[in-house]
């Protein structure tokens, strides 16, 4: 099953996915993976109504748009980042990009002693 999954975790996910929401309530479950084939092998994919393949972010303008909407960096930091990336070829998954930005935000908070949000 791979290093990241064990049988009890998969069984727990299957049980939770199969549960009906409380009466008069709606439930939306969003699952993300970089390994869709594994979702099929584990029998998880069949419990989702739709799948959407999100392509890699492959241009600096698209990357900057995503980063800007996360509100992680100041305008000055955004300009510096834009300058650093101007000549770079990018190809990154959106989840990885968001994770990197959030890690950078946490790092900045620690550096300033928690004063920057």
C-alpha positions in Angstrom: 0.0 0.0 0.0 2.9 2.3 0.1 4.8 3.9 3.0 2.2 6.6 3.7 -0.8 4.4 4.2 -1.6 1.5 6.5 -4.6 -0.8 6.5 -6.4 0.8 9.5 -6.1 4.3 8.0 -7.6 3.1 4.7 -10.4 1.3 6.5 -11.1 4.4 8.5 -11.2 6.6 5.4 -13.6 4.1 3.7 -15.9 4.1 6.7 -16.0 7.8 7.0 -16.5 8.3 3.2 -19.5 5.9 3.2 -21.2 7.5 6.1 -24.3 9.6 5.3 -24.3 13.2 6.6 -26.8 14.1 9.4 -30.4 14.5 8.3 -31.0 17.8 6.4 -27.3 18.4 6.1 -25.1 18.2 3.0 -21.6 16.9 2.9 -18.8 17.7 0.5 -15.6 15.7 0.7 -12.6 16.8 -1.3 -9.7 14.5 -1.6 -6.3 15.4 -3.1 -3.6 13.2 -4.3 -0.5 13.2 -6.5 -1.0 9.4 -7.0 -4.5 8.9 -8.5 -3.6 5.3 -9.4 -3.1 4.5 -5.7 -6.6 5.9 -5.0 -8.0 3.4 -7.5 -5.9 0.5 -6.1 -7.2 1.3 -2.5 -10.8 1.4 -3.7 -11.2 5.0 -2.7 -11.8 6.6 -6.1 -15.1 4.9 -6.6 -16.6 6.8 -3.6 -16.1 10.2 -5.3 -18.5 11.5 -7.9 -16.0 13.6 -9.8 -12.3 13.8 -10.3 -10.5 16.8 -11.5 -6.9 16.8 -12.7 -5.2 20.0 -11.9 -2.2 20.7 -14.1 1.1 21.9 -12.8 1.6 25.7 -12.4 4.0 26.3 -15.3 4.2 30.1 -15.6 5.6 32.8 -13.3 2.5 35.0 -13.8 0.2 32.1 -12.7 2.4 31.3 -9.8 2.5 34.9 -8.7 -1.3 35.1 -8.9 -1.6 32.1 -6.6 0.9 33.4 -4.2 -0.6 36.9 -4.1 -4.1 35.4 -3.3 -2.6 33.5 -0.4 -1.8 36.9 1.3 1.4 35.5 2.7 4.0 38.1 1.6 4.1 41.9 1.7 4.1 43.9 -1.5 7.9 44.4 -1.3 8.4 40.7 -0.8 6.1 40.0 -3.7 8.1 42.3 -6.0 11.4 40.7 -4.9 10.0 37.3 -5.6 8.7 38.4 -9.0 12.2 39.7 -9.8 13.9 36.4 -8.6 11.5 34.3 -10.7 11.5 36.4 -13.9 14.0 34.2 -15.7 13.0 30.9 -14.1 11.1 28.0 -15.7 8.6 26.7 -13.2 6.6 23.5 -12.9 5.1 22.9 -9.5 1.9 21.4 -8.2 -0.5 23.8 -6.6 -0.6 22.0 -3.3 3.2 22.0 -3.1 3.2 25.8 -3.9 0.7 26.5 -1.2 2.6 24.3 1.3 5.9 26.2 0.5 4.2 29.5 1.0 2.6 28.5 4.3 6.0 27.2 5.5 7.6 30.5 4.5 4.9 32.3 6.4 5.5 30.3 9.5 9.2 30.9 9.2 8.7 34.6 8.9 6.4 34.6 12.0 9.1 32.8 14.0 11.8 35.2 12.8 9.9 38.2 13.9 8.9 36.6 17.2 5.3 36.1 16.3 4.5 39.7 15.6 3.9 39.3 11.9 0.6 37.7 10.7 
